Structures are given as C-alpha cells and as structure tokens.
Amino acid sequence: MLILLRFAGTDLYVKSVTRERGNLGYRWASGVHHCLPVVAACARVRRAAVASASAGLSGCHSSDQAAG
C-alpha cells in the first residue's frame, strides 16, 4: 500500500513538472503528498519521546514512594 502511495506522489510530481507545469493544483497536491510523511514521522518521534519521558518519570516517582 505504501509503495502505491509513493508512486502516486511521484506521478503528481512528474506531472507538475512536465505536462501540468502551469497547473497550481498539481503542484499543491504534490507538495502536500510529499510533506505529509515528514509531518507523520515527526509526530511519531515526538509521541515516542513523550511516552519515554513519562515512563521514566513514573518509574522514578514509584521508586521514591517505595523508598520513603
């Protein structure tokens, strides 16, 4: 599925550069298609960092209660 999406984006890019050079719709669609994976990757990294930090804080907090 991801490969098909990648080829669809590549098709949009090629069309925006060659045949549809003056068509802003193709250019926008191509740009959005190529930016979305970057945004999704950044969101996943941020979510993992937040989950890691909260797991580290809760682990530290529970050990403080056990010691006290």
C-alpha positions in Angstrom: 0.0 0.0 0.0 2.8 2.4 0.9 4.5 1.7 -2.4 1.3 2.6 -4.3 1.0 5.9 -2.4 4.7 6.7 -3.2 4.1 6.1 -6.9 1.0 8.2 -6.8 3.0 11.1 -5.3 5.8 10.6 -7.8 3.2 10.8 -10.6 1.9 14.0 -9.2 5.4 15.5 -9.1 6.3 14.4 -12.6 3.0 15.8 -14.0 3.5 19.1 -12.1 7.0 19.5 -13.6 6.2 18.4 -17.2 2.7 18.3 -18.6 0.8 20.3 -15.9 3.5 22.9 -15.5 1.1 25.8 -15.1 -1.5 24.0 -13.0 -1.1 25.0 -9.4 -3.5 22.2 -8.3 -0.9 19.5 -9.3 1.9 21.5 -7.6 0.0 21.8 -4.3 -1.1 18.1 -4.4 2.4 17.0 -5.0 3.8 19.2 -2.2 1.2 18.1 0.3 1.8 14.5 -0.6 5.5 14.8 -0.1 5.2 16.8 3.2 2.7 14.5 4.9 5.2 11.6 5.5 7.6 14.1 7.1 4.9 15.5 9.4 3.8 12.0 10.3 7.4 10.9 11.1 7.9 14.0 13.3 4.7 13.2 15.2 5.7 9.6 15.8 9.1 10.7 17.1 7.5 13.3 19.4 4.9 10.8 20.6 7.7 8.3 21.4 9.8 10.9 23.2 6.8 11.9 25.3 6.0 8.3 26.1 9.6 7.6 27.0 9.8 10.7 29.2 6.6 9.9 31.0 7.6 6.3 31.6 10.9 7.5 33.0 9.2 10.0 35.4 6.6 7.5 36.6 9.3 4.9 37.2 11.3 7.4 39.2 8.3 8.5 41.1 7.2 5.0 42.1 10.7 4.2 43.4 10.7 7.3 45.5 7.5 6.2 47.2 8.9 2.7 47.8 12.0 4.2 49.5 10.1 6.7 51.6 
